[in-house]
Amino acid sequence: MAKITKIQAQKRKGRYNIYLDGKYSFPVAENTLIEFRLMNGVELTDGQIKEIQSRENVNKAYGDAVNYLSYQLRTEKEIKEYLYKKEYHRDAVDLTIDRLKDLHYIDDENYAQSFINTQLRMSANGPKIIEQKMLQKGVPSAVIQNKLDEIDQDILVENAIEFAKKQVRKQKRASFKQMLNKLRQSLYQKGFNKEIIDETINHLDLEPDEDEELDKLRALVKKVEHRYDKPEKLIHYLMTKGYHFDDIKKVLEEEIE
């Protein structure tokens, strides 16, 4: 048995140092102090001391988890990783997670809905990218799919259109065909499916301007023709850039004249 001979308040509010038989033994939080009715003169067995320290470890883990959650919503996976990095043992982590779930501080469905709303409002990401991001954060696949299925498709199309308009402006020097290919690729990389991509491009009602296409082609020919010693090599390069053979032939004939 060991007797509590001193309880000293720390500078940190709500924390106390416990002295047993005149020597410092361990720190506790105020709620642990109250829960175990710790006061001067109380005698503790080795088992009781171990239980107090274990509970203190759990309470400390819980306090750290709540503090971590105070900045933003977190998934169960994120909380676990955070606590393990702080070197809490598994029992303390599991008990903390259970307590947070009971209080609804951890709710992966609520997290998924909030995350999706933020992504739709603040980014141009489509469902596939949103799904990948949530998987990385540890949201269960079934939860992700259920929440993605609830997304208003009109919102997805609106976001895709706004993103597509910016991409079109970036491709001013590209041929119409190359611009369309890059636009589709960019939308796909942002996580939109073929249906949304097709609807987006149809909405933009893009049409090639023949005069503008020829002007772009002429500018490109002047820029790169010195690199090629044979006309067929130049023609092949220009076709890879999305220009039609007849237009290429026309512009090259103008060069000769």
C-alpha positions in Angstrom: 0.0 0.0 0.0 1.1 3.6 -0.7 -0.4 6.7 0.9 -1.1 9.9 -0.9 0.9 12.5 0.9 0.5 15.5 -1.4 -1.6 16.7 -4.3 0.0 19.5 -6.2 -1.7 21.7 -8.8 0.3 22.1 -12.0 0.6 25.4 -13.9 -1.6 23.8 -16.5 -5.2 24.2 -15.5 -7.0 21.1 -14.4 -3.8 19.0 -14.0 -2.4 17.7 -10.7 0.7 15.8 -9.5 0.2 13.0 -7.1 2.8 12.2 -4.4 2.9 8.8 -2.7 4.8 8.4 0.5 6.5 11.7 0.1 7.6 11.1 -3.5 6.2 12.3 -6.8 4.4 9.4 -8.5 2.2 10.4 -11.4 0.1 13.2 -12.9 -3.7 13.2 -13.2 -6.5 15.3 -14.7 -9.1 16.9 -12.5 -11.8 14.4 -13.6 -9.5 11.5 -12.7 -8.9 13.1 -9.3 -12.7 13.3 -8.7 -13.5 9.9 -10.2 -11.2 8.0 -7.9 -11.7 10.4 -4.9 -8.0 11.0 -4.6 -7.1 13.1 -1.5 -4.4 13.3 1.1 -4.2 10.3 3.4 -5.9 7.9 0.9 -4.0 4.6 0.6 -3.7 2.9 -2.7 -2.8 -0.7 -3.7 -0.6 -1.4 -6.7 -3.7 -2.5 -8.6 -5.5 0.7 -7.8 -2.4 2.8 -8.9 -2.3 0.8 -12.2 -6.0 1.4 -12.8 -5.7 5.1 -12.1 -2.8 5.5 -14.4 -4.6 3.5 -17.1 -7.7 5.6 -16.8 -5.6 8.8 -16.8 -4.0 7.6 -20.1 -7.4 7.1 -21.6 -8.7 10.4 -20.4 -5.6 12.1 -21.8 -6.1 10.4 -25.1 -9.7 11.5 -25.1 -8.7 15.1 -24.4 -6.1 15.1 -27.2 -8.7 13.6 -29.6 -11.3 16.2 -28.7 -8.7 19.0 -29.2 -7.8 17.5 -32.6 -11.5 17.4 -33.6 -12.0 21.0 -32.5 -10.2 22.2 -35.7 -12.3 20.3 -38.2 -14.3 17.0 -38.6 -12.2 13.9 -38.7 -12.7 10.3 -39.7 -12.2 7.4 -37.3 -9.0 6.5 -39.2 -7.6 10.0 -38.8 -8.3 10.0 -35.1 -6.6 6.6 -34.6 -3.6 7.6 -36.6 -3.2 10.8 -34.6 -3.4 9.0 -31.3 -1.0 6.2 -32.3 1.5 8.9 -33.4 1.2 10.3 -29.9 2.1 6.8 -28.7 -1.1 5.9 -26.9 -1.5 2.2 -26.4 -4.2 0.3 -28.3 -6.7 0.0 -25.3 -6.6 3.7 -24.8 -7.2 4.4 -28.5 -10.1 1.9 -28.7 -11.8 3.2 -25.6 -11.4 6.8 -26.9 -12.9 5.9 -30.3 -15.8 4.2 -28.6 -16.5 7.2 -26.4 -16.3 9.6 -29.3 -18.7 7.5 -31.3 -21.2 7.4 -28.4 -21.1 11.2 -28.3 -21.3 11.4 -32.1 -18.0 13.3 -32.3 -17.0 10.7 -34.9 -19.6 10.0 -37.6 -18.2 8.9 -40.9 -21.6 9.4 -42.7 -21.8 13.0 -41.4 -18.1 13.5 -42.3 -18.7 12.2 -45.9 -21.6 14.5 -46.4 -19.7 17.5 -45.1 -16.6 16.7 -47.2 -18.7 16.3 -50.4 -20.5 19.6 -49.8 -17.2 21.4 -49.3 -15.6 19.8 -52.4 -18.6 20.7 -54.6 -18.6 24.3 -53.2 -14.9 25.0 -53.1 -13.3 22.9 -55.9 -13.9 21.6 -59.4 -13.4 18.0 -58.4 -15.8 15.4 -59.7 -17.1 12.2 -58.0 -14.1 10.0 -58.7 -11.6 12.5 -57.2 -13.9 13.1 -54.2 -14.1 9.3 -53.7 -10.4 8.9 -53.8 -9.8 11.7 -51.3 -12.4 10.2 -48.9 -10.9 6.7 -49.2 -7.5 8.1 -48.3 -9.1 9.6 -45.1 -10.6 6.2 -44.2 -14.3 6.7 -45.0 -15.8 3.2 -45.7 -16.6 2.5 -49.4 -20.2 1.8 -48.7 -20.7 5.2 -47.0 -18.9 7.0 -49.8 -21.0 5.4 -52.5 -24.3 6.1 -50.7 -23.4 9.8 -50.3 -22.1 10.2 -53.9 -25.3 8.7 -55.2 -27.2 11.5 -53.5 -25.3 14.3 -55.3 -27.5 16.5 -57.5 -26.3 15.9 -61.0 -27.1 19.5 -62.0 -24.5 20.7 -59.5 -21.9 18.4 -61.0 -22.7 19.6 -64.5 -22.5 23.3 -63.4 -19.1 22.7 -61.7 -17.8 20.8 -64.8 -19.0 23.6 -67.1 -17.2 26.3 -65.1 -14.0 24.2 -65.0 -14.3 23.5 -68.8 -14.7 27.2 -69.6 -11.3 27.9 -67.9 -9.7 25.0 -69.8 -10.9 26.3 -73.1 -9.4 29.7 -72.5 -6.1 28.0 -71.7 -6.1 26.2 -75.0 -6.4 29.3 -77.3 -3.3 28.3 -79.3 -4.3 24.7 -79.8 -6.3 23.4 -82.8 -10.0 22.8 -82.2 -9.5 19.0 -82.2 -6.6 19.2 -79.8 -8.5 21.6 -77.6 -11.4 19.2 -77.4 -9.2 16.2 -76.6 -7.4 18.1 -73.8 -10.7 19.3 -72.5 -12.1 15.8 -72.3 -8.9 14.6 -70.7 -8.9 17.4 -68.1 -12.5 16.7 -67.1 -11.8 13.0 -66.8 -8.7 13.7 -64.6 -10.9 15.9 -62.4 -13.1 12.9 -61.7 -16.1 13.4 -64.0 -17.6 10.4 -65.9 -18.3 10.3 -69.7 -22.0 11.2 -69.3 -21.1 14.5 -67.4 -18.3 15.2 -69.8 -20.5 14.8 -72.9 -23.2 17.0 -71.3 -20.7 19.6 -70.4 -19.2 19.8 -73.9 -22.6 19.9 -75.5 -23.6 22.8 -73.2 -20.6 24.8 -74.3 -21.7 24.4 -77.9 -18.1 24.6 -79.2 -17.6 25.0 -83.0 -14.4 25.4 -85.0 -13.7 28.7 -86.7 -12.1 27.8 -90.0 -10.2 31.1 -90.5 -9.0 31.0 -86.9 -7.8 27.4 -87.4 -5.8 28.3 -90.4 -4.2 31.2 -88.6 -3.2 28.9 -85.7 -1.8 26.4 -88.2 0.2 29.1 -90.1 1.7 30.3 -86.8 2.6 26.8 -85.8 4.2 26.0 -89.1 6.4 29.1 -88.9 7.4 28.1 -85.3 8.4 24.5 -86.0 9.2 24.1 -89.7 13.0 24.6 -89.2 13.0 21.4 -87.1 12.1 19.1 -90.0 14.3 18.2 -93.0 11.4 16.4 -94.8 7.9 17.7 -95.5 6.3 14.4 -94.5 7.8 14.7 -91.0 6.4 18.1 -90.6 3.0 17.0 -91.9 3.0 14.1 -89.4 3.8 16.4 -86.5 1.1 18.9 -87.5 -1.5 16.1 -87.8 -0.6 15.0 -84.2 -1.6 18.5 -83.2 -5.1 18.0 -84.5 -4.9 19.7 -87.8 -6.5 18.2 -91.0 -4.3 17.1 -93.8 -6.1 19.3 -96.4 -5.5 22.4 -94.2 -1.9 21.4 -93.7 -1.4 21.0 -97.4 -3.0 24.3 -98.1 -0.8 26.2 -95.6 2.4 24.5 -96.8 1.6 25.4 -100.4 1.2 29.0 -99.3 4.7 28.8 -97.8 6.1 27.6 -101.1 4.4 30.4 -103.1 
